[in-house]
């Protein structure tokens, strides 16, 4: 990882931690989030996955509010995304358990995302 990539990654992780803290307090069932990025194609390669506990919680969540929150927090660190819907995805612990026996690494690989 280049020095500039490391700086971006540190800022990105800090910003997404803020998003996570806010989402946990405002959205019932929100558990955690993670991100995937190829810095050779940043920011277009950025994918953020928001994880809820159950399908029911996800169905009741205001996904647009979460997308807007992510977009605003990223903009505050000069990361501008044109179509936030292409970058933010949602899943559940329940789905991971059913589809991949609780193995997020397997599920993320199926989705085409890797750390």
C-alpha positions, 0 to 999 in steps of 0.5 A: 500500500502506498503512503497516500493510500494508507492516509486515505484508508486511515481517514476512510476507516475513521469516517466509517467508524463514525457512520457505524456509531451513528447508525447503531444508535439510530437504526434498530438492528444495525450491527456493523459495516465494512468496506472494500476498495482497490486504491488503483481505482479509488474512489470508483472501486469503493464498496461499503457493506452495512450489516443488520441482524435480521432481514426484518430489521433490514426491511424496516431500516431507512436505507436511504438515510444510511446512504445519505449519512455515508455520503455526507460523512465521506464528503466531509473528508473529500471523498465524493461519490456520484451515485452512492447507491452503487457503493453502499450495499446491505446484508444481514447476519441472518442471511450469512448464517443461512447462505454461508454458515456464518462465514462472512469471508465466503459470502463476501467472496461470492459477492466479488468482494475481498479484503 
